[in-house]
Amino acid sequence: MMKRYSTMLLAVAALAMQYYYSRSVTAHLLDEDSMQLFYITPSSKFNIMPCAAKPCLTLSQFADNSSSWLSSLASASLMILSGTHTLTTDLSITAITFFMLTSSTSDGNHFIRCQYLASFNFENMTELSIRGLTFIGCGNNTFSSIRNFTIENSTFQGQNGTKTAITMENTIATITNSCFESYTIGTYRGSIEISRDRELFSHVGGAIVATESSIIIKQSSFVENSADIGGAIFCEKGTNITIIESTIAENQGCLID
């Protein structure tokens, strides 16, 4: 009886912490009443974290019907609960004012595994925020026409020849205290002129490919990424990039590392 009572107390405490954290990370960004909060529960039946409220879905369930869930919303947040999540189909979101993917607590135990080449695709947003998450095997993720894109305290880890972690176009981005590692294919860009008499058919940007974008990278690391050109980062026309107090090491790629 005492053991069951203790377990119930722990569950209640976990829910209370989850609710408090979820409100605290969204309150300073938007009026809470204007945002729809979705609780995302781990995919494995052996790794279920109770939701503080509804809607309560797995990540793949949300991705399968994201257009329906978001059809009448201007802003939304996915509260990723502690545990391992699986994305089996592309999560594509467009034309929303604000969207956030954030961990439910700050314990660093929030993992998203991409399967079957599933990826994240975001387009035409005012603000997009990713916080406190670890992405494993998630490549070919695209971010286009986003006015304020932030990544904080997150890890992108390539697996089994994963393509570029982040491909962005016409986007203003700030990446802080995050890690990109082991992305080894890059993004195919066809023929690239190396000199007047030499062209290279190549994959570019192991971790990041940016076109007509502005990027600030702070206190972050790029390690053991590779591509034909730009082992860690490849910037195409019209891109400005600033890197502050960050580590770029053991990447492989000619011209730009």
C-alpha positions in Angstrom: 0.0 0.0 0.0 2.8 2.4 0.9 4.7 1.6 -2.3 1.5 2.3 -4.4 0.9 5.6 -2.5 4.6 6.7 -3.1 4.3 5.9 -6.8 1.1 8.0 -7.1 2.9 10.9 -5.3 5.8 10.7 -7.8 3.4 10.7 -10.8 1.5 13.7 -9.4 4.8 15.5 -8.8 6.0 14.8 -12.3 2.7 16.2 -13.8 3.0 19.3 -11.6 6.6 19.9 -12.7 5.7 19.2 -16.3 2.8 21.7 -16.2 4.8 24.4 -14.5 7.7 24.0 -16.9 5.5 24.0 -20.0 3.8 27.3 -18.9 7.1 29.0 -17.9 8.8 28.3 -21.3 5.9 29.7 -23.3 4.7 32.6 -21.1 7.4 35.0 -21.9 7.1 34.4 -25.7 3.3 34.7 -26.1 0.2 35.2 -24.1 -0.6 31.7 -22.8 -4.3 32.0 -23.8 -3.4 32.6 -27.4 -1.3 29.4 -27.8 -2.5 25.8 -28.3 -0.3 23.5 -26.4 0.1 19.9 -27.5 1.6 17.3 -25.2 3.8 14.8 -27.1 4.2 11.4 -25.3 7.0 9.0 -26.0 6.4 6.4 -28.7 7.3 3.2 -26.8 4.5 1.6 -24.7 7.2 0.9 -22.1 8.3 4.5 -21.9 5.0 6.4 -21.3 5.1 9.7 -19.5 1.6 10.9 -18.4 0.3 14.0 -20.0 -0.7 17.0 -17.9 -3.6 17.7 -20.2 -5.0 17.1 -23.7 -4.4 17.0 -26.6 -1.9 14.2 -25.8 -0.4 12.5 -28.9 2.8 10.7 -30.1 5.0 12.7 -32.4 4.0 10.6 -35.5 0.3 10.9 -34.6 0.7 14.7 -34.6 2.7 14.6 -37.9 0.1 12.5 -39.6 -2.6 15.1 -39.1 -0.7 18.3 -38.4 -2.6 20.3 -41.0 -5.9 19.4 -39.3 -4.6 20.2 -35.8 -3.2 23.5 -36.8 -5.8 24.6 -39.4 -7.3 27.4 -37.3 -4.4 28.3 -35.1 -1.9 31.2 -35.3 0.5 29.7 -32.7 1.2 26.4 -31.2 3.7 24.5 -29.1 4.7 20.9 -28.9 5.6 20.0 -25.4 8.0 17.0 -25.8 7.7 14.8 -22.7 10.7 12.9 -21.3 11.7 9.8 -23.1 12.3 8.6 -26.6 10.1 9.7 -29.5 9.9 8.3 -33.0 9.1 10.2 -36.1 8.1 7.9 -39.0 6.6 10.5 -41.4 7.5 14.0 -42.4 6.3 16.8 -40.0 5.6 19.7 -42.3 4.2 23.0 -41.1 3.6 26.2 -43.0 2.0 29.6 -42.7 1.7 29.8 -38.9 2.8 32.8 -36.9 4.6 31.0 -34.1 5.6 27.4 -33.5 7.7 25.8 -30.8 9.2 22.4 -30.1 10.4 22.3 -26.5 11.3 19.8 -23.8 8.9 19.4 -20.9 11.7 19.6 -18.4 15.4 20.5 -18.3 16.8 17.1 -17.5 18.2 16.4 -21.0 16.1 13.2 -21.5 14.1 14.2 -24.6 15.1 12.2 -27.7 13.6 12.2 -31.2 14.6 9.4 -33.6 13.7 9.8 -37.2 12.9 6.6 -39.2 12.2 5.9 -42.8 13.9 9.2 -43.9 11.4 11.2 -42.0 12.2 14.9 -41.6 11.0 18.3 -40.2 10.0 20.9 -42.7 8.9 24.5 -41.7 8.0 27.3 -44.0 6.6 30.9 -43.9 6.6 31.6 -40.2 7.2 34.7 -38.0 8.9 32.7 -35.2 10.1 29.1 -34.8 11.8 27.9 -31.6 13.5 24.5 -30.8 14.6 24.0 -27.2 16.2 21.3 -25.2 15.9 18.4 -27.6 18.2 15.7 -29.0 17.5 14.7 -32.6 19.0 11.3 -33.8 19.2 10.3 -37.4 17.1 13.3 -38.5 18.4 14.7 -41.8 17.2 16.8 -44.7 15.3 19.1 -42.4 14.3 22.3 -44.2 13.5 25.8 -42.9 12.3 28.4 -45.3 11.2 32.1 -44.9 11.3 32.2 -41.2 11.8 35.7 -39.6 13.1 34.5 -36.3 14.4 30.9 -36.0 16.1 29.9 -32.7 17.7 26.7 -31.6 18.8 26.4 -28.0 20.3 23.7 -25.9 19.7 21.0 -28.5 21.7 18.3 -30.2 21.6 17.0 -33.8 23.2 13.7 -34.1 23.6 12.0 -37.5 23.3 8.3 -37.9 24.0 5.8 -40.7 24.9 8.4 -43.3 22.3 11.1 -42.4 22.0 14.0 -44.8 22.4 17.7 -43.8 20.8 18.5 -40.4 19.5 21.9 -41.3 18.9 23.4 -44.8 17.7 27.0 -44.5 16.6 29.6 -47.1 15.6 33.2 -46.6 15.7 32.8 -42.8 17.1 34.7 -39.8 18.5 32.1 -37.3 20.3 32.1 -33.9 21.8 28.8 -32.7 22.9 28.8 -29.0 24.6 26.1 -26.9 23.8 23.3 -29.4 25.8 20.5 -31.0 25.9 19.1 -34.5 27.8 15.8 -34.9 28.3 12.9 -37.3 26.3 14.2 -40.3 28.2 12.6 -43.2 26.5 13.0 -46.6 25.4 16.7 -47.0 23.0 18.0 -49.6 23.4 17.4 -53.3 24.0 20.5 -55.2 25.0 19.2 -58.6 27.7 21.0 -60.5 29.7 23.5 -58.5 32.4 25.7 -60.2 35.7 25.3 -58.4 37.7 27.3 -61.0 37.3 28.5 -64.6 38.2 25.1 -65.9 36.9 22.8 -63.1 33.5 21.8 -61.8 32.6 19.4 -59.1 29.5 17.4 -58.7 29.1 17.4 -55.0 27.2 17.2 -51.8 27.6 20.2 -49.6 27.2 21.2 -45.9 27.5 18.3 -43.6 25.5 20.0 -40.8 24.1 23.3 -42.2 23.4 24.6 -45.7 22.2 28.2 -45.9 21.0 30.3 -48.8 20.1 34.0 -48.5 20.0 33.8 -44.7 21.5 35.4 -41.7 22.9 33.1 -39.0 24.4 33.7 -35.6 26.0 30.7 -33.9 27.0 31.0 -30.2 28.6 28.5 -27.7 28.0 25.6 -30.1 30.0 22.8 -31.6 30.3 21.1 -35.0 32.2 17.8 -34.7 32.9 14.9 -37.2 30.6 16.1 -39.9 31.5 15.7 -43.6 30.6 16.6 -47.1 32.4 17.1 -50.4 32.4 20.8 -49.8 31.8 22.5 -46.5 32.2 19.6 -44.0 30.4 21.5 -41.2 28.7 24.5 -42.9 28.1 25.6 -46.5 26.8 29.1 -47.1 25.4 29.9 -50.5 24.7 33.3 -52.1 23.4 36.1 -49.9 24.2 34.5 -46.6 25.8 36.2 -43.6 27.1 34.0 -40.8 28.7 35.0 -37.4 30.3 32.3 -35.2 31.0 33.2 -31.5 32.8 31.1 -28.9 32.1 27.8 -30.8 34.0 24.7 -31.7 34.4 23.4 -35.3 36.6 20.3 -35.2 37.3 17.1 -37.1 35.0 17.9 -40.0 35.9 16.8 -43.5 35.3 18.8 -46.7 37.2 20.8 -49.2 37.2 24.6 -49.5 35.1 25.3 -46.4 35.3 23.3 -43.1 
